[in-house]
Amino acid sequence: MIAVDTSVLVYAHRRESRVHEDAARILRDLAGGNATWAIPWPCCYEFFSVVTNRRIWRGAQSTPDQAWSQLRAWTDSPSIRLLGETRDFIDILERLLVRPRVRGPVVHDARVAALCLAHGADELLTRDRDFSLFPELKTRSPFVAGS
Protein backbone atom coordinates (compact mmCIF):
# COMPACT_ATOMS: atom_id res chain seq x y z
CA MET A 1 0.00 0.00 0.00
CA ILE A 2 1.30 3.44 -0.96
CA ALA A 3 0.59 6.29 1.44
CA VAL A 4 0.60 9.94 0.37
CA ASP A 5 1.99 12.79 2.46
CA THR A 6 0.67 16.35 2.60
CA SER A 7 3.31 17.76 0.24
CA VAL A 8 2.13 15.57 -2.64
CA LEU A 9 -1.52 16.41 -1.90
CA VAL A 10 -0.78 20.13 -1.94
CA TYR A 11 1.17 19.91 -5.21
CA ALA A 12 -1.67 17.94 -6.80
CA HIS A 13 -4.19 20.59 -5.77
CA ARG A 14 -2.26 23.82 -6.36
CA ARG A 15 -1.74 24.47 -10.07
CA GLU A 16 1.11 26.94 -9.55
CA SER A 17 3.37 24.20 -8.26
CA ARG A 18 6.17 23.24 -10.66
CA VAL A 19 5.28 19.59 -10.06
CA HIS A 20 1.50 20.04 -10.18
CA GLU A 21 0.98 17.97 -13.33
CA ASP A 22 3.08 15.09 -11.99
CA ALA A 23 1.40 15.19 -8.59
CA ALA A 24 -2.10 15.40 -10.08
CA ARG A 25 -1.34 12.43 -12.34
CA ILE A 26 -0.04 10.39 -9.40
CA LEU A 27 -3.19 11.07 -7.38
CA ARG A 28 -5.45 10.36 -10.39
CA ASP A 29 -3.66 7.05 -10.98
CA LEU A 30 -3.90 6.05 -7.32
CA ALA A 31 -7.53 7.10 -6.95
CA GLY A 32 -8.56 5.45 -10.20
CA GLY A 33 -6.61 2.24 -9.67
CA ASN A 34 -7.49 -1.00 -7.97
CA ALA A 35 -4.47 -1.12 -5.64
CA THR A 36 -5.06 0.07 -2.10
CA TRP A 37 -3.52 3.46 -1.34
CA ALA A 38 -3.75 5.65 1.71
CA ILE A 39 -3.77 9.11 3.19
CA PRO A 40 -2.96 9.41 6.90
CA TRP A 41 -5.68 11.45 8.63
CA PRO A 42 -3.22 14.11 9.88
CA CYS A 43 -2.28 14.77 6.24
CA CYS A 44 -5.92 15.52 5.45
CA TYR A 45 -6.02 18.15 8.18
CA GLU A 46 -2.66 19.58 7.22
CA PHE A 47 -3.63 19.72 3.52
CA PHE A 48 -6.76 21.71 4.36
CA SER A 49 -4.79 24.01 6.64
CA VAL A 50 -2.04 24.66 4.10
CA VAL A 51 -4.12 25.25 0.97
CA THR A 52 -6.57 27.59 2.73
CA ASN A 53 -3.83 29.63 4.44
CA ARG A 54 -3.85 33.16 3.01
CA ARG A 55 -0.37 33.91 4.37
CA ILE A 56 1.17 31.06 2.42
CA TRP A 57 -0.67 31.88 -0.82
CA ARG A 58 -0.67 35.69 -0.36
CA GLY A 59 -4.40 36.05 -0.75
CA ALA A 60 -4.72 33.47 -3.55
CA GLN A 61 -5.47 30.57 -1.19
CA SER A 62 -8.02 27.88 -1.94
CA THR A 63 -11.44 28.44 -0.48
CA PRO A 64 -12.64 26.01 2.17
CA ASP A 65 -15.15 24.67 -0.39
CA GLN A 66 -12.39 24.05 -2.94
CA ALA A 67 -10.17 22.33 -0.38
CA TRP A 68 -13.02 20.19 0.94
CA SER A 69 -14.15 19.25 -2.58
CA GLN A 70 -10.62 18.12 -3.37
CA LEU A 71 -10.39 16.02 -0.20
CA ARG A 72 -13.79 14.47 -0.95
CA ALA A 73 -12.72 13.59 -4.48
CA TRP A 74 -9.70 11.70 -3.14
CA THR A 75 -11.52 10.07 -0.23
CA ASP A 76 -14.34 8.90 -2.51
CA SER A 77 -11.86 6.61 -4.27
CA PRO A 78 -12.97 3.01 -3.71
CA SER A 79 -9.36 1.90 -3.20
CA ILE A 80 -8.38 4.44 -0.50
CA ARG A 81 -7.75 3.79 3.17
CA LEU A 82 -7.66 6.69 5.60
CA LEU A 83 -5.04 5.87 8.21
CA GLY A 84 -5.96 6.50 11.83
CA GLU A 85 -4.65 5.34 15.16
CA THR A 86 -4.61 1.61 15.80
CA ARG A 87 -4.32 -0.35 19.04
CA ASP A 88 -0.52 -0.55 18.76
CA PHE A 89 -0.11 3.00 17.43
CA ILE A 90 0.99 4.40 20.80
CA ASP A 91 3.88 1.94 21.07
CA ILE A 92 5.05 2.70 17.53
CA LEU A 93 4.74 6.44 18.10
CA GLU A 94 6.71 6.21 21.33
CA ARG A 95 9.63 4.53 19.56
CA LEU A 96 9.70 7.38 17.03
CA LEU A 97 9.22 10.26 19.48
CA VAL A 98 12.10 9.36 21.79
CA ARG A 99 14.68 9.88 19.04
CA PRO A 100 17.08 12.78 19.60
CA ARG A 101 16.05 15.02 16.68
CA VAL A 102 12.31 14.47 16.92
CA ARG A 103 11.12 17.78 18.35
CA GLY A 104 8.77 20.60 17.38
CA PRO A 105 7.24 20.26 13.90
CA VAL A 106 8.92 16.87 13.37
CA VAL A 107 6.49 15.42 15.92
CA HIS A 108 3.80 15.71 13.24
CA ASP A 109 5.99 13.70 10.85
CA ALA A 110 6.55 11.09 13.56
CA ARG A 111 2.78 10.73 13.90
CA VAL A 112 2.37 10.29 10.14
CA ALA A 113 5.22 7.77 10.06
CA ALA A 114 3.73 5.85 13.01
CA LEU A 115 0.35 5.66 11.27
CA CYS A 116 1.97 4.35 8.09
CA LEU A 117 3.94 1.75 10.04
CA ALA A 118 0.92 0.71 12.10
CA HIS A 119 -1.05 0.08 8.91
CA GLY A 120 1.77 -1.67 7.05
CA ALA A 121 2.27 0.93 4.33
CA ASP A 122 4.89 -0.17 1.82
CA GLU A 123 6.06 3.40 1.26
CA LEU A 124 5.18 7.04 1.78
CA LEU A 125 5.28 9.43 -1.16
CA THR A 126 6.70 12.71 0.15
CA ARG A 127 9.16 15.51 -0.47
CA ASP A 128 9.69 16.04 3.25
CA ARG A 129 13.24 15.05 4.17
CA ASP A 130 12.41 14.87 7.90
CA PHE A 131 10.99 11.41 7.28
CA SER A 132 14.59 10.21 6.92
CA LEU A 133 14.61 10.23 10.74
CA PHE A 134 12.37 7.16 10.53
CA PRO A 135 14.31 4.69 8.36
CA GLU A 136 11.90 1.85 9.12
CA LEU A 137 9.41 3.63 6.84
CA LYS A 138 10.35 3.58 3.17
CA THR A 139 9.83 7.00 1.61
CA ARG A 140 10.15 8.22 -1.94
CA SER A 141 9.86 11.53 -3.71
CA PRO A 142 7.71 10.81 -6.75
CA PHE A 143 9.17 13.73 -8.66
CA VAL A 144 12.22 14.02 -10.88
CA ALA A 145 15.30 15.20 -9.00
CA GLY A 146 15.60 18.99 -9.04
CA SER A 147 11.91 19.60 -9.68
C-alpha positions in Angstrom: 0.0 0.0 0.0 1.3 3.4 -1.0 0.6 6.3 1.4 0.6 9.9 0.4 2.0 12.8 2.5 0.7 16.3 2.6 3.3 17.8 0.2 2.1 15.6 -2.6 -1.5 16.4 -1.9 -0.8 20.1 -1.9 1.2 19.9 -5.2 -1.7 17.9 -6.8 -4.2 20.6 -5.8 -2.3 23.8 -6.4 -1.7 24.5 -10.1 1.1 26.9 -9.6 3.4 24.2 -8.3 6.2 23.2 -10.7 5.3 19.6 -10.1 1.5 20.0 -10.2 1.0 18.0 -13.3 3.1 15.1 -12.0 1.4 15.2 -8.6 -2.1 15.4 -10.1 -1.3 12.4 -12.3 0.0 10.4 -9.4 -3.2 11.1 -7.4 -5.5 10.4 -10.4 -3.7 7.1 -11.0 -3.9 6.0 -7.3 -7.5 7.1 -6.9 -8.6 5.5 -10.2 -6.6 2.2 -9.7 -7.5 -1.0 -8.0 -4.5 -1.1 -5.6 -5.1 0.1 -2.1 -3.5 3.5 -1.3 -3.7 5.6 1.7 -3.8 9.1 3.2 -3.0 9.4 6.9 -5.7 11.5 8.6 -3.2 14.1 9.9 -2.3 14.8 6.2 -5.9 15.5 5.4 -6.0 18.2 8.2 -2.7 19.6 7.2 -3.6 19.7 3.5 -6.8 21.7 4.4 -4.8 24.0 6.6 -2.0 24.7 4.1 -4.1 25.3 1.0 -6.6 27.6 2.7 -3.8 29.6 4.4 -3.9 33.2 3.0 -0.4 33.9 4.4 1.2 31.1 2.4 -0.7 31.9 -0.8 -0.7 35.7 -0.4 -4.4 36.1 -0.8 -4.7 33.5 -3.5 -5.5 30.6 -1.2 -8.0 27.9 -1.9 -11.4 28.4 -0.5 -12.6 26.0 2.2 -15.2 24.7 -0.4 -12.4 24.1 -2.9 -10.2 22.3 -0.4 -13.0 20.2 0.9 -14.1 19.2 -2.6 -10.6 18.1 -3.4 -10.4 16.0 -0.2 -13.8 14.5 -0.9 -12.7 13.6 -4.5 -9.7 11.7 -3.1 -11.5 10.1 -0.2 -14.3 8.9 -2.5 -11.9 6.6 -4.3 -13.0 3.0 -3.7 -9.4 1.9 -3.2 -8.4 4.4 -0.5 -7.8 3.8 3.2 -7.7 6.7 5.6 -5.0 5.9 8.2 -6.0 6.5 11.8 -4.7 5.3 15.2 -4.6 1.6 15.8 -4.3 -0.4 19.0 -0.5 -0.6 18.8 -0.1 3.0 17.4 1.0 4.4 20.8 3.9 1.9 21.1 5.0 2.7 17.5 4.7 6.4 18.1 6.7 6.2 21.3 9.6 4.5 19.6 9.7 7.4 17.0 9.2 10.3 19.5 12.1 9.4 21.8 14.7 9.9 19.0 17.1 12.8 19.6 16.1 15.0 16.7 12.3 14.5 16.9 11.1 17.8 18.4 8.8 20.6 17.4 7.2 20.3 13.9 8.9 16.9 13.4 6.5 15.4 15.9 3.8 15.7 13.2 6.0 13.7 10.9 6.5 11.1 13.6 2.8 10.7 13.9 2.4 10.3 10.1 5.2 7.8 10.1 3.7 5.8 13.0 0.3 5.7 11.3 2.0 4.3 8.1 3.9 1.8 10.0 0.9 0.7 12.1 -1.0 0.1 8.9 1.8 -1.7 7.1 2.3 0.9 4.3 4.9 -0.2 1.8 6.1 3.4 1.3 5.2 7.0 1.8 5.3 9.4 -1.2 6.7 12.7 0.1 9.2 15.5 -0.5 9.7 16.0 3.3 13.2 15.1 4.2 12.4 14.9 7.9 11.0 11.4 7.3 14.6 10.2 6.9 14.6 10.2 10.7 12.4 7.2 10.5 14.3 4.7 8.4 11.9 1.8 9.1 9.4 3.6 6.8 10.4 3.6 3.2 9.8 7.0 1.6 10.1 8.2 -1.9 9.9 11.5 -3.7 7.7 10.8 -6.7 9.2 13.7 -8.7 12.2 14.0 -10.9 15.3 15.2 -9.0 15.6 19.0 -9.0 11.9 19.6 -9.7 
